[in-house]
Structures are given as C-alpha cells and as structure tokens.
Amino acid sequence: MSDSSISRRESSRKRKAAQCSLGSGVDKPIPAASAANKQTMTAVFIERAGGPNALVPQEVACPEPKLNAYEVLIRVAYIGVNRLDLEQRLEGLKGTDGKRFCPGLECSGVIEAVGEKVRHKVGDSVCAFLDSGGYTEKIVLPSWRVLCTPPDMDLRNAACLPEAAYTGWSALSRANLGQGKTILMQIHESCGDVAVFAIQMAKYLRAKVFAAADSLKKQEFYKTLGADKCFNYRNADFVSLVQRQARETGGIDVVLDSWAINLRKNLKILCNGGLLLYVDVHGFSLEVLQIDSLMSKNANIQVLCRSDKSIDSIQELKASVWPAICAGHVKPFIYECYPLSQAAKAHKAMERKYFFQRMLSALGPWTSKLERHVYTGMVEKCVTGKILLRVDSIEEVKRHS
C-alpha cells in the first residue's frame, strides 16, 4: 500500500466528516441563534487551526426540529473525546461551505423526538455513532446510527462505547479469533481506547491476548482487563521475548497495531498464515512492503479506516458485541470528565505536547502562531481510559430519562 493511497484515504475521511457535519447528508447542522428564536443551547466549534483554545463554546439556536420519517432528536448527556477530534482542531477543519465545524464522533443521551417510521421511542436512553457534530446539547441524526444503551449501564459509561466498540470489532471480526488463537496488541496512544475494548472482547472470544505498552503502569492496567502476557515494546529484545512466549501457544496469529514503523517487527513476530491489522496508520509513513517476507509466511495485511460506518455494520455490532457488554464481559473505563463548556480543558488534558513546549511553558505564554508547533494531535501517554464531556444541563437529561 503506497503513501499516496493512505493520504487519499485520510483526505476522503476528513471530507466526509466535514460534509456530514454541515448538512450534506447525515447529521443536521445547528443554525445560528437569532432574535426571533430565543431558545438556545451550547455547542462547541473549531474557530481556527491551533491548540485547545481554538475550541470555542457558543450559544446557538435550538429550534423544534422537523424530522423526516427515519430521524431522531437526542438530548445529549455525554460526549466521547477522540484522537480525531484533536487532529481536526489542529488542522482547523471547516465544513464544505467554509463555515465553522463542530467535532464529536460519539455521544449518549435521551431521545426527545422521533420520525414516524422510527422504532425507538421518546425517552429511550441511547448512544450514537456520529461522523461529527457531537459537541452540543442536542443533535438530529438517522435512527440507524443509534443503539439503546445496555441494561444497567448509565449514560456516562454508554458514551464510551460507540467509537471503541465499532473500531475494535471491525478489527476483531476480521481476525477470526477463538480458542487456540493468539493476538498481539501493540497499544499506542492513538488506539488506547480501542485496546480497552479489544482486549476484553478477545478474551470473551476465548483467545490468548498479548499486550505491548510503553510503561509498567499500562501493562498492569491491561492485565486487569484480561491480557495474558504484557511486554514493553521499547525493550531492545521485544521481538525475541514475544516469540519465546508465543511458542507455548503456537505463535502469534494476529497483530493489531496503528504505527507503520513497526511493520518489520510485526512481520517477524507473526506466525505462518498470520494477519496484521492496522487501525489507521499513524506516525511514520507506511514502509515499502517486504513482499518476500509476506510470501514466506503466507501473511495478510489489512488497514482499517475508522470512519466507515454503515447500517449493516452497526447492526452486526449490536448482534455480536452488545450481548458481551450486557453480560458484563466488556466494560468501559473512564479517565476524566469535563463540562461541555470546558472542551478546551479536556483537549489539554488529553493531548501530548512536543518536548520543547514543556520548557517554553515555564518561561511564559506563547502566541497562537506557535500552537501548531506545540500540540501533536496525539493522546498523552498517561491517559488509559476515555475522556468525556458532559452537558451542563445534565440534571435535565436525568429527569427526562
């Protein structure tokens, strides 16, 4: 797979998110507030390219929606913050019409209104799979993007499910895991929330799970999730250590990763007929594939795009994954929660900064022009669970539910 094809895929994904946010097909935009309509709500927009301060909460109009037959209106309770949100903010993503962009790929809340052909009912507690537009108090979207929350799970935990479960299952469903299979998860900052889901789901499928992280604290955390063996991927002997431990299980059948620079190591670790899965491709550009190495092991490489959602895939997720969640085999983990109006603070807590910024911060403030050279768009290493935003009117949401 060439660097240009990956670049085209990333550009397509971002265009799709922008289109969906600003009214060309999926999640309806929120109109600006006017004197004629005084009922308002808070929404957070990306005002420019830059650091967390580029996120600006604003009061916007909250009119009564005119739903089509298959749409629902959700009063949002919690919003999941994802790595893609950081990237979109750094780039100053705008809609196709050049106007401001509201990020947010997942949320939970209570249904306030439904179209005439929607099976959900007013008052249902739900979580939603979005392309954008989640940083707000209300949102209109197609009903196929909504699933009822698992029984006995509150809205706070339910907001952690959509992105991690969807991406994790998209990978694991290709892996054909089961008893006797072993998967190695190279857990980097870009897919940490996915790993929380994937480790638990792989154990539910009775597979052996090896997890690689960069600190003892993270390794201990992944053991609590069910990982059988944990390794430090920065160890010089990482490959040989994994190979030695994997001999007991017959080798590593699947490797789940997100950093292309690990390609050669992963091919060495992978057993004959194994599968290498990339959840997007981050960091360095994908190296030139060693076709001879692939052929010698009869190996297969697949790259997953996190934004491709469809009716069929969400229904498959409901049938295959929701039972495991309902039975308590897969649980979300929350790292921190911030009010929606403090979305910038949430991004600051979540985002890794370049090293020299840590020195500059002690000397004084820097201008907004330097922000692109300060923030990385990647998740801070200490973040081991989900960061959430909660709407300021959460008590109203609770009363409705």
C-alpha positions as CSV (number, residue, x, y, z in Angstrom):
1,M,0.0,0.0,0.0
2,S,1.5,3.3,-1.1
3,D,1.8,6.5,1.0
4,S,-0.3,8.3,-1.6
5,S,-3.2,5.8,-1.3
6,I,-3.2,6.3,2.5
7,S,-3.1,10.1,2.1
8,R,-6.1,9.9,-0.3
9,R,-8.0,7.8,2.2
10,E,-7.3,10.2,5.0
11,S,-8.4,13.2,2.9
12,S,-11.6,11.3,1.9
13,R,-12.3,10.6,5.6
14,K,-11.9,14.2,6.6
15,R,-14.1,15.5,3.6
16,K,-16.8,13.0,4.6
17,A,-16.7,14.3,8.3
18,A,-16.9,17.9,7.1
19,Q,-19.8,17.2,4.8
20,C,-21.8,15.3,7.4
21,S,-21.3,18.0,10.0
22,L,-22.6,20.8,7.8
23,G,-25.7,19.5,6.3
24,S,-24.9,17.4,3.2
25,G,-26.3,14.2,4.3
26,V,-26.1,12.8,7.8
27,D,-26.1,14.9,11.0
28,K,-28.1,18.1,10.7
29,P,-26.3,21.4,11.4
30,I,-27.3,23.7,14.2
31,P,-28.4,27.2,12.9
32,A,-27.1,30.3,14.4
33,A,-29.1,31.9,17.2
34,S,-31.4,34.8,16.2
35,A,-33.6,37.3,18.0
36,A,-36.7,35.6,16.7
37,N,-35.7,32.4,18.5
38,K,-34.5,32.9,22.0
39,Q,-34.4,29.2,23.0
40,T,-30.7,28.4,22.8
41,M,-28.1,25.7,23.7
42,T,-24.4,25.4,23.9
43,A,-22.3,24.0,21.1
44,V,-18.5,23.9,20.7
45,F,-16.9,24.9,17.4
46,I,-13.4,24.9,15.9
47,E,-12.8,28.5,15.2
48,R,-9.3,28.2,13.7
49,A,-6.4,25.9,13.3
50,G,-4.4,25.6,16.6
51,G,-4.3,24.4,20.1
52,P,-7.2,23.6,22.5
53,N,-8.1,27.3,22.8
54,A,-9.3,27.1,19.2
55,L,-12.4,25.4,20.6
56,V,-15.0,28.0,21.4
57,P,-18.3,27.3,23.1
58,Q,-21.2,29.4,21.7
59,E,-24.9,29.8,22.2
60,V,-26.8,28.6,19.2
61,A,-30.5,28.4,18.3
62,C,-32.3,25.3,19.4
63,P,-35.5,25.2,17.3
64,E,-38.1,22.5,17.2
65,P,-36.7,20.0,14.7
66,K,-38.6,19.0,11.5
67,L,-37.6,15.3,11.5
68,N,-38.0,13.1,8.5
69,A,-39.6,9.6,8.9
70,Y,-36.3,8.0,9.9
71,E,-34.6,10.6,12.1
72,V,-34.4,11.1,15.9
73,L,-33.6,14.1,18.1
74,I,-31.3,13.3,21.0
75,R,-30.8,15.4,24.1
76,V,-27.1,14.8,24.7
77,A,-25.8,13.8,28.1
78,Y,-22.2,12.8,27.5
79,I,-19.8,13.1,24.6
80,G,-16.7,11.0,24.0
81,V,-13.5,12.8,23.1
82,N,-11.4,11.1,20.5
83,R,-7.9,11.5,18.9
84,L,-9.5,12.5,15.6
85,D,-11.1,15.5,17.4
86,L,-7.6,16.7,18.3
87,E,-6.4,16.3,14.7
88,Q,-9.4,18.2,13.3
89,R,-8.8,21.0,15.7
90,L,-5.1,21.2,14.8
91,E,-6.0,21.5,11.1
92,G,-8.8,24.0,11.7
93,L,-11.3,21.8,9.8
94,K,-14.2,23.5,8.2
95,G,-17.3,22.4,6.5
96,T,-17.7,22.2,2.8
97,D,-19.4,25.6,2.9
98,G,-16.4,27.1,4.6
99,K,-18.2,27.7,7.9
100,R,-17.3,26.6,11.4
101,F,-17.1,22.9,12.3
102,C,-18.5,21.1,15.3
103,P,-16.5,18.0,16.2
104,G,-17.6,14.9,18.1
105,L,-17.8,11.3,16.9
106,E,-19.9,9.7,19.7
107,C,-22.4,10.6,22.4
108,S,-25.1,9.3,24.7
109,G,-28.3,10.8,25.7
110,V,-32.1,10.5,25.7
111,I,-34.4,10.6,22.7
112,E,-36.7,13.6,22.7
113,A,-38.5,13.2,19.3
114,V,-38.7,10.5,16.6
115,G,-39.8,10.3,13.0
116,E,-42.9,8.4,12.2
117,K,-41.1,5.2,11.0
118,V,-38.5,5.0,13.8
119,R,-38.7,2.1,16.2
120,H,-37.0,3.9,19.1
121,K,-39.4,5.7,21.5
122,V,-39.2,9.1,23.2
123,G,-37.4,8.6,26.5
124,D,-35.1,5.8,25.3
125,S,-31.6,6.0,26.6
126,V,-29.2,5.6,23.7
127,C,-25.7,6.0,22.4
128,A,-25.0,7.3,18.9
129,F,-22.4,6.8,16.2
130,L,-21.6,10.1,14.6
131,D,-19.4,11.5,11.8
132,S,-19.2,14.8,13.6
133,G,-21.3,17.4,15.4
134,G,-21.3,15.7,18.9
135,Y,-20.0,18.7,20.9
136,T,-23.5,20.0,21.5
137,E,-26.6,19.6,23.7
138,K,-29.0,18.3,21.1
139,I,-28.4,16.6,17.8
140,V,-30.6,15.2,14.9
141,L,-29.4,12.1,13.1
142,P,-30.7,9.0,11.3
143,S,-32.1,6.4,13.6
144,W,-29.8,3.6,12.3
145,R,-26.9,5.4,13.9
146,V,-28.5,5.0,17.4
147,L,-28.4,1.9,19.7
148,C,-30.2,1.6,23.0
149,T,-27.8,1.6,25.9
150,P,-27.1,-1.9,27.5
151,P,-29.4,-2.6,30.5
152,D,-28.0,-1.4,33.9
153,M,-25.4,0.9,32.1
154,D,-25.7,4.6,32.8
155,L,-25.4,7.3,30.1
156,R,-21.9,8.2,31.3
157,N,-20.4,4.8,30.6
158,A,-22.5,4.3,27.5
159,A,-20.8,7.3,25.9
160,C,-17.5,5.4,25.9
161,L,-18.9,2.6,23.7
162,P,-19.5,3.7,20.1
163,E,-16.1,4.5,18.7
164,A,-14.1,2.0,20.7
165,A,-16.5,-0.9,20.2
166,Y,-17.1,-0.1,16.5
167,T,-13.4,0.2,15.6
168,G,-12.3,-2.7,17.9
169,W,-15.0,-5.1,16.5
170,S,-14.1,-4.0,12.9
171,A,-10.7,-5.4,13.6
172,L,-11.5,-8.4,15.6
173,S,-14.3,-9.6,13.2
174,R,-11.6,-9.9,10.5
175,A,-9.3,-11.9,12.8
176,N,-11.5,-15.0,13.2
177,L,-10.4,-15.2,16.9
178,G,-11.3,-18.2,19.0
179,Q,-9.9,-20.8,21.4
180,G,-6.3,-21.6,20.4
181,K,-5.7,-18.3,18.7
182,T,-3.3,-15.7,20.0
183,I,-3.4,-11.9,19.3
184,L,-0.7,-9.4,20.0
185,M,-1.9,-5.8,20.5
186,Q,0.7,-3.1,20.1
187,I,-1.0,-0.4,22.2
188,H,0.0,3.1,21.4
189,E,-1.6,6.4,22.4
190,S,-3.6,6.5,19.1
191,C,-5.6,3.3,19.8
192,G,-5.6,3.0,23.6
193,D,-9.3,3.3,24.0
194,V,-9.8,0.7,21.2
195,A,-7.4,-1.6,23.1
196,V,-9.5,-1.4,26.3
197,F,-12.4,-2.8,24.3
198,A,-10.4,-5.2,22.1
199,I,-8.6,-6.9,25.0
200,Q,-11.8,-7.7,26.8
201,M,-13.6,-8.8,23.6
202,A,-10.7,-11.0,22.5
203,K,-10.8,-12.7,25.9
204,Y,-14.6,-13.1,25.6
205,L,-13.9,-14.9,22.3
206,R,-11.5,-17.2,24.3
207,A,-8.3,-16.1,22.5
208,K,-4.9,-15.6,24.2
209,V,-4.0,-11.9,24.4
210,F,-0.5,-10.5,24.4
211,A,-0.4,-6.7,25.0
212,A,2.6,-4.4,24.4
213,A,2.7,-1.0,26.0
214,D,5.5,1.5,27.0
215,S,5.2,1.5,30.8
216,L,4.8,-0.8,33.7
217,K,1.7,1.1,34.8
218,K,-0.1,0.5,31.5
219,Q,1.0,-3.2,31.4
220,E,-0.6,-3.7,34.9
221,F,-3.8,-1.9,33.7
222,Y,-4.1,-4.2,30.6
223,K,-3.6,-7.3,32.8
224,T,-6.6,-6.2,34.8
225,L,-8.5,-6.2,31.5
226,G,-7.6,-9.8,30.9
227,A,-4.3,-9.7,29.0
228,D,-2.4,-13.0,29.4
229,K,1.1,-11.6,28.8
230,C,2.4,-8.0,28.7
231,F,5.6,-6.6,27.2
232,N,7.3,-3.2,26.8
233,Y,7.6,-2.5,23.1
234,R,10.6,-0.2,23.7
235,N,12.6,-3.1,25.0
236,A,15.5,-4.0,22.7
237,D,14.7,-7.7,23.0
238,F,10.9,-7.1,22.4
239,V,10.7,-9.3,19.3
240,S,12.6,-12.3,20.8
241,L,10.7,-12.0,24.1
242,V,7.3,-12.2,22.3
243,Q,8.5,-15.1,20.1
244,R,9.7,-17.0,23.1
245,Q,6.4,-16.6,25.0
246,A,4.3,-17.3,21.8
247,R,5.9,-20.7,21.2
248,E,3.7,-22.1,24.1
249,T,0.6,-21.0,22.2
250,G,1.7,-21.9,18.7
251,G,2.8,-18.4,17.6
252,I,1.1,-15.1,17.1
253,D,-1.9,-15.4,14.8
254,V,-2.9,-11.8,14.7
255,V,-1.1,-8.5,15.3
256,L,-3.2,-5.3,15.9
257,D,-1.2,-2.1,15.6
258,S,-1.5,1.5,14.5
259,W,2.1,2.6,13.9
260,A,3.5,1.8,10.4
261,I,7.1,1.9,11.7
262,N,6.5,-1.4,13.5
263,L,5.8,-3.2,10.2
264,R,9.1,-5.2,10.0
265,K,9.0,-6.2,13.7
266,N,5.4,-7.3,13.3
267,L,6.2,-9.5,10.3
268,K,9.0,-11.2,12.3
269,I,6.5,-11.9,15.2
270,L,3.7,-13.1,13.0
271,C,3.3,-16.8,12.5
272,N,2.7,-18.5,9.1
273,G,-0.6,-17.6,7.7
274,G,-1.0,-14.8,10.2
275,L,-2.9,-11.5,9.9
276,L,-1.5,-8.0,10.5
277,L,-4.2,-5.4,11.2
278,Y,-3.6,-1.7,11.2
279,V,-6.2,0.6,12.8
280,D,-5.5,3.6,10.6
281,V,-1.8,4.4,10.0
282,H,-0.2,6.9,12.3
283,G,3.3,8.3,12.9
284,F,5.7,7.4,10.1
285,S,4.6,6.7,6.6
286,L,3.9,3.1,5.8
287,E,7.2,1.5,4.7
288,V,7.6,-0.4,1.5
289,L,6.1,-3.8,2.0
290,Q,8.5,-6.7,2.0
291,I,6.7,-8.9,-0.4
292,D,9.2,-11.7,0.1
293,S,8.5,-11.7,3.9
294,L,4.8,-11.7,3.3
295,M,5.0,-14.6,0.8
296,S,7.3,-16.7,3.0
297,K,4.8,-16.5,5.8
298,N,1.7,-16.5,3.7
299,A,0.7,-13.4,5.7
300,N,-2.1,-10.9,5.1
301,I,-2.1,-7.2,5.9
302,Q,-5.2,-5.1,6.2
303,V,-5.7,-1.3,7.1
304,L,-9.0,-0.3,8.7
305,C,-10.5,3.2,8.2
306,R,-12.2,4.2,11.4
307,S,-14.8,6.4,9.9
308,D,-16.6,3.9,7.5
309,K,-19.9,3.2,9.2
310,S,-23.0,1.7,7.6
311,I,-26.4,0.3,8.7
312,D,-25.2,-3.3,8.3
313,S,-22.0,-2.8,10.3
314,I,-23.8,-1.2,13.2
315,Q,-26.4,-3.9,13.3
316,E,-23.6,-6.5,13.2
317,L,-22.1,-4.7,16.2
318,K,-25.4,-4.9,18.0
319,A,-25.8,-8.6,17.4
320,S,-22.2,-9.6,18.1
321,V,-20.9,-7.2,20.7
322,W,-23.9,-5.9,22.7
323,P,-24.5,-9.3,24.3
324,A,-20.9,-9.4,25.7
325,I,-21.4,-5.8,27.0
326,C,-24.8,-6.6,28.5
327,A,-23.3,-9.7,30.3
328,G,-20.5,-7.6,31.8
329,H,-17.7,-9.2,29.8
330,V,-16.7,-5.9,28.2
331,K,-16.7,-2.7,30.4
332,P,-15.8,0.9,29.6
333,F,-13.1,2.7,31.6
334,I,-13.4,6.5,32.2
335,Y,-10.3,8.6,32.7
336,E,-11.8,12.1,33.3
337,C,-14.9,14.0,32.6
338,Y,-15.3,17.7,31.9
339,P,-18.3,20.1,31.3
340,L,-19.0,20.7,27.6
341,S,-18.2,24.4,28.1
342,Q,-14.7,23.2,29.1
343,A,-13.9,21.2,26.0
344,A,-10.6,23.1,25.6
345,K,-9.6,21.9,29.0
346,A,-10.4,18.3,28.1
347,H,-8.3,18.6,25.0
348,K,-5.4,20.0,27.0
349,A,-5.6,17.1,29.4
350,M,-5.8,14.5,26.6
351,E,-3.2,15.8,24.1
352,R,0.5,15.2,24.1
353,K,2.8,18.2,23.6
354,Y,6.2,18.4,21.9
355,F,9.1,18.2,24.3
356,F,10.3,21.8,23.8
357,Q,6.9,23.2,24.8
358,R,7.4,21.8,28.3
359,M,10.5,24.0,28.6
360,L,8.8,27.0,27.0
361,S,5.8,26.8,29.3
362,A,8.0,27.7,32.2
363,L,9.2,30.8,30.5
364,G,5.8,32.3,29.7
365,P,2.9,32.3,27.2
366,W,3.4,31.7,23.5
367,T,1.4,33.2,20.7
368,S,-1.3,31.3,18.8
369,K,1.0,31.1,15.8
370,L,3.2,28.6,17.7
371,E,0.4,26.3,18.6
372,R,0.8,24.0,15.6
373,H,4.4,23.5,16.8
374,V,3.4,22.8,20.4
375,Y,0.5,20.3,20.2
376,T,0.8,17.0,18.4
377,G,-2.7,15.8,17.8
378,M,-1.8,12.5,19.7
379,V,-3.0,11.3,23.0
380,E,-0.9,11.8,26.2
381,K,0.7,8.6,27.4
382,C,-0.8,8.8,30.9
383,V,-4.4,8.6,29.5
384,T,-5.5,5.0,29.9
385,G,-9.3,5.4,29.6
386,K,-11.9,7.6,28.0
387,I,-12.1,11.3,28.4
388,L,-15.7,12.6,28.3
389,L,-17.6,15.9,28.1
390,R,-20.9,16.3,29.9
391,V,-23.6,18.7,29.1
392,D,-24.0,21.5,31.7
393,S,-27.8,20.7,31.9
394,I,-27.1,17.0,32.8
395,E,-29.8,17.2,35.6
396,E,-32.4,17.9,32.9
397,V,-31.2,14.9,30.9
398,K,-31.6,12.7,34.0
399,R,-35.1,14.0,34.6
400,H,-36.1,13.2,31.1
401,S,-34.7,9.6,31.4
